[in-house]
């Protein structure tokens, strides 16, 4: 699904985008999924490359990051924007960045209910289910087309 043109995707550093990135992640992970704040907001943010999607009023709609090790994480879309291509656009932007930076590989830890989404975008689940912040996950690797 292609993201509606009314949304804006921005590539940013943690220093430049932390307020809006945090707003999305706080709502999705801390409030909706009850992930402890100490686990959600970690020291890795300043080392990662971030992508932010905003709506027509410049309000945050979605966020994601990729670390120097090629791990995509903190993918989150606010409930009112789900199903509109925001998550796909975030993921595509992070994969484009990984290609541009010539990462050797890209992987992520997917919540079980998100696995079909990532599979549609070229990821393959690997290994056993594990718990992260009380939520079942599986590791997924990107299969280069």
C-alpha positions, -999 to +999 in steps of 0.1 A: +000+000+000+013+034-010+013+062+016-012+090+009+005+121-005-009+142+023+017+126+047+053+138+048+082+115+055+113+131+071+147+116+077+162+129+110+186+125+138+174+118+173+186+153+183+164+169+156+133+147+159+132+133+194+101+152+205+079+139+177+096+105+176+090+101+213+054+112+210+046+083+186+065+057+205+051+068+239+015+064+226+020+031+208+045+012+230+042+027+265+005+036+265-011+010+242+012-020+247+023-012+283+061-014+276+080+001+305+094+036+296+129+026+307+129-002+280+113+019+252+134+050+254+170+037+254+205+049+249+206+035+213+184+063+200+213+088+196+232+062+176+204+053+152+191+068+120+154+078+123+124+083+100+093+103+110+060+106+092+038+136+099+003+145+088-010+176+070-010+195+103+026+185+109+015+162+138+035+129+142+019+098+126+046+072+126+083+066+135+110+040+130+148+037+133+177+016+122+209+011+141+245+009+129+242-029+132+214-030+106+186-036+132+153-019+124+133-011+154+108+011+172+085+009+142+052+025+153+022+041+137-005+059+157-038+041+156-057+067+136-031+065+108-029+027+105-039+011+072-029+042+052+006+030+041+025+049+068+042+017+081+052+006+046+066+040+038+087+040+071+100+006+064+109+014+027+127+045+038+148+026+064+156-001+038+166+025+013+189+040+039+204+006+046+211+001+009+226+036+006+249+030+035+257-005+022+247-024+053+258-060+052+224-071+064+191-059+079+171-076+106+144-068+132+125-083+161+089-085+151+059-088+174+041-120+163+011-101+149+033-079+128+051-108+110+027-109+080+034-072+075+072-077+074+069-108+052+051-087+026+081-064+026+107-091+020+115-102+056+118-139+066+112-151+102+140-171+117+145-188+151+122-194+180+097-170+196+111-150+225+097-124+249+107-088+248+091-063+272+065-090+279+055-093+242+063-124+220+086-116+191+106-134+164+138-123+147+133-116+110+160-110+083+156-090+051+160-110+020+176-088-007+155-090-039 
